[in-house]
């Protein structure tokens, strides 16, 4: 795995230099995945790790999913950048409070996802506006791999779980989800500084790597006054 991490950072550095030098003009797309994997002689997973790095550096735009995206006050949010950063770039400052970050055992979730191992990294976070009111409560569950074991003890670089997953070679290739509306229970309301029973969007998503393995399962409770889920369909591919 260290070799792969080194390789994707090398590719990201080459492409970043080309972008800054104007080889890829503003507003133009990078060559497609097939072209880039042949150019660098790497797998799609390694290439996508490199593109993730470029996205986090703000050099390219990435998209959170195929056929759907979430907006906050009308502005699209990119899961791979992290919502706090995406919102900060549009001028909305959020604070993030970590409620839980530890390795856990969850037999029910493992069975739901079709996993043999029941070990997960659990990360629960509340995102708040300046006044302290919570606008989202996120429960992230990541299957523990050899590279991710002990992550809670090591901590997150810059608070980014996405960055830790990429560094461990866990890159999402596809995702599926479902959305509903339900009232907050007492514990959720207390964490969000809201009233029990207040209706929130419940968005549950499962992200998978190119080989079909589960990268992350996320359940998000979102303030419907601020968040919207946009869904599109058609023959077109990912933008």
Secondary structure in CASP SS format (residue, H / E / C, confidence):
PFRMAT SS
TARGET T0000
AUTHOR 0000-0000-0000
METHOD secondary structure of the structure
MODEL  1
X C 1.00
X H 1.00
X H 1.00
X H 1.00
X H 1.00
X H 1.00
X H 1.00
X H 1.00
X H 1.00
X H 1.00
X H 1.00
X H 1.00
X H 1.00
X H 1.00
X H 1.00
X H 1.00
X H 1.00
X H 1.00
X H 1.00
X H 1.00
X C 1.00
X C 1.00
X C 1.00
X C 1.00
X C 1.00
X C 1.00
X C 1.00
X C 1.00
X C 1.00
X C 1.00
X C 1.00
X C 1.00
X H 1.00
X H 1.00
X H 1.00
X H 1.00
X H 1.00
X H 1.00
X H 1.00
X H 1.00
X C 1.00
X C 1.00
X C 1.00
X H 1.00
X H 1.00
X H 1.00
X H 1.00
X H 1.00
X H 1.00
X H 1.00
X H 1.00
X H 1.00
X H 1.00
X H 1.00
X H 1.00
X H 1.00
X C 1.00
X C 1.00
X C 1.00
X C 1.00
X C 1.00
X C 1.00
X C 1.00
X C 1.00
X C 1.00
X C 1.00
X C 1.00
X E 1.00
X E 1.00
X E 1.00
X E 1.00
X E 1.00
X C 1.00
X C 1.00
X E 1.00
X E 1.00
X E 1.00
X C 1.00
X C 1.00
X C 1.00
X C 1.00
X C 1.00
X H 1.00
X H 1.00
X H 1.00
X H 1.00
X H 1.00
X H 1.00
X H 1.00
X C 1.00
X C 1.00
X C 1.00
X C 1.00
X C 1.00
X E 1.00
X E 1.00
X E 1.00
X E 1.00
X E 1.00
X E 1.00
X E 1.00
X E 1.00
X E 1.00
X E 1.00
X E 1.00
X C 1.00
X H 1.00
X H 1.00
X H 1.00
X H 1.00
X H 1.00
X H 1.00
X H 1.00
X C 1.00
X C 1.00
X C 1.00
X C 1.00
X C 1.00
X E 1.00
X E 1.00
X E 1.00
X E 1.00
X E 1.00
X E 1.00
X E 1.00
X E 1.00
X E 1.00
X E 1.00
X C 1.00
X C 1.00
X C 1.00
X C 1.00
X C 1.00
X E 1.00
X E 1.00
X E 1.00
X E 1.00
X E 1.00
X E 1.00
X E 1.00
X E 1.00
X E 1.00
X E 1.00
X C 1.00
X C 1.00
X C 1.00
X C 1.00
X C 1.00
X C 1.00
X C 1.00
X H 1.00
X H 1.00
X H 1.00
X H 1.00
X C 1.00
X C 1.00
X H 1.00
X H 1.00
X H 1.00
X C 1.00
X H 1.00
X H 1.00
X H 1.00
X H 1.00
X H 1.00
X H 1.00
X H 1.00
X C 1.00
X C 1.00
X C 1.00
X C 1.00
X C 1.00
X C 1.00
X E 1.00
X E 1.00
X E 1.00
X E 1.00
X E 1.00
X E 1.00
X E 1.00
X E 1.00
X E 1.00
X E 1.00
X C 1.00
X C 1.00
X H 1.00
X H 1.00
X H 1.00
X H 1.00
X H 1.00
X H 1.00
X H 1.00
X C 1.00
X C 1.00
X C 1.00
X C 1.00
X C 1.00
X C 1.00
X E 1.00
X E 1.00
X E 1.00
X E 1.00
X E 1.00
X E 1.00
X E 1.00
X E 1.00
X E 1.00
X E 1.00
X C 1.00
X C 1.00
X C 1.00
X C 1.00
X C 1.00
X E 1.00
X E 1.00
X E 1.00
X E 1.00
X E 1.00
X E 1.00
X E 1.00
X E 1.00
X E 1.00
X C 1.00
X C 1.00
X C 1.00
X C 1.00
X E 1.00
X E 1.00
X E 1.00
X E 1.00
X E 1.00
X C 1.00
X C 1.00
X C 1.00
X C 1.00
X C 1.00
X C 1.00
X C 1.00
X C 1.00
END
